[in-house]
Amino acid sequence: MKRKRESSLPENIAVEPAGRGIASAAGPYAAFFASGFRPNCGLPCSWEVHSSGDRQLLVARTDGVDFVGDSAWPATLGPPTCSYALGVLDKRAGVLRLAPAGGSGLVRLEPRVRGYEYGASPSVAPAPALDREGRVEQNRRLVDAFGSTRRRKQLAVKEAAAVRPDAVGGAEAVTALLAAANERAVAGGQTKEEVFSLAAEHRAIPPHHRHATAAADAYRLDELLPAAAWAALEGDVAELQRAVDDDLFCEDLRASGLWPALVLDRLPRLPRGSEGAARLRALAALGALLQLHQGPPVAREDGATGGLTVAAAKRRLPEKVLRPLLERFFSRHEAEAGGLQWSRSREQGRVLLLHVLIVALLADSGEMGAGQFDRVREALKIAPAELATMYREMGCVCTAAVGTASPMRQFRVVLLPAAAAAGEQGPKRLRDYFPKPKAPTLQRGRR
């Protein structure tokens, strides 16, 4: 096909609004046939326009079939919104006359067979109104698809805190649980104090022995980590022992960044003998738990191999140490983008933090001074009062330190003080130091 000569178009084209010959009060319209019909294919086609206020109904009549379009249909009103115009170019005069398209946009023309009663088609029928659960589900899908990581976390926290009848936090579910607990207490002849004492025995803290009278028996080091993790940590224990004997090697470890400063700073103060060996194992466990706690809360597996090479590198932990710790403190599930990943919930993160605290205390033989308390607080970025509260939850005795150089409040933490006097009932046990649950008090004027 030959190109048009440049002289066929004027060099300058003026743009003018269309006059009455083109524009009218109800047109022109920009429309398209959804079925693919072409009005200029040789078949007779007549047009009708019916207007009512801002709404226009377009009808294109052919033999046996009509094409109907409404400017108020969702297909016309929906996004993207823009303004349309129709233009006619007069080449001889060099003028382009424009007229705004009638209606609010492109009008979709749907085929209609004469004599048949039509309902609203799926393409133009308004969507049914969503109930509250439908809106919540729709919002969740939008956040999952387009929301940021922070927005997803906020939505997850909001959904977890919602009170629903089908959840444990629902009013009916809570009432049923309380009624069942009351029936069991009445059947067993238990008093209110006995019920609260029984409830206090179930605590979300590291594995412990309630009847223990010594710190080493209350929280046994071998029970705080899985057996596979302890087997993998034997090399780390030997590495720390070498750092104790060789100051230059200790400085090399510090420069490598593979061990937290909280662990390396304690090595010079370790005693000799069996006590020093036990505390050295506790420091090796403390280093692994600290790296896990301070690392990302999500660990992705390495594709089809199922390895944890990338996750281990991010946490500066050997893979053979990381995997058993993930099995203890994380949950394994499918990732949204495919593959498998490990993640920890808010509750799992708190349990992991309590393990860090109790292992740090065992690394000091169950007695932590004010200076070491401040180092733990600084490493974990926790307020002193909150840190003391966590230790008290695990049965530790926390007393405020006086005359310290730190501007922040410091505490002295002791697990099962040896100075506890043995009375008629014998020495105090770990359960005796647990915080007592408080019974709800009735306000005056109420029964």
Secondary structure, 3 states (H helix, E strand, C coil): CCCCCHHHCCCCCEEEECCCCCCECCECCCEEECCCCCCCCCCCCEEEEEEECCEEEEEEECCCEEEEEECCCHHHHCCCCCCCEEEEEECCCCEEEEEECCCCCCEEEEEEECCCCCCCCCCCCCCCCCCHHHHHHHHHHHHHHHCCHHHHHHHHHHHHHCCCCCCCCCHHHHHHHHHHHHHHHHHCCCCHHHHHHHHHCCCCCCCCCCCCCCHHHHCCHHHHCCHHHHHHCHHHHHHHHHHHHCHHHHHHHHHHCCCCHHHHCCHHHCCCCHHHHHHHHHHHHHHHHHHHHHCCCEEECEHHHCECHHHHHHHCCCHHHHHHHHHHHCEEEECCCCCEEEECCHHHHHHHHHHHHHHHHHCCCCEECHHHHHHHHHHHCCCHHHHHHHHHHCCEEEEECCCCCCCCCCEEEEECCCCCCCECCECCCHHHHCCCCCCCCCCCCCC
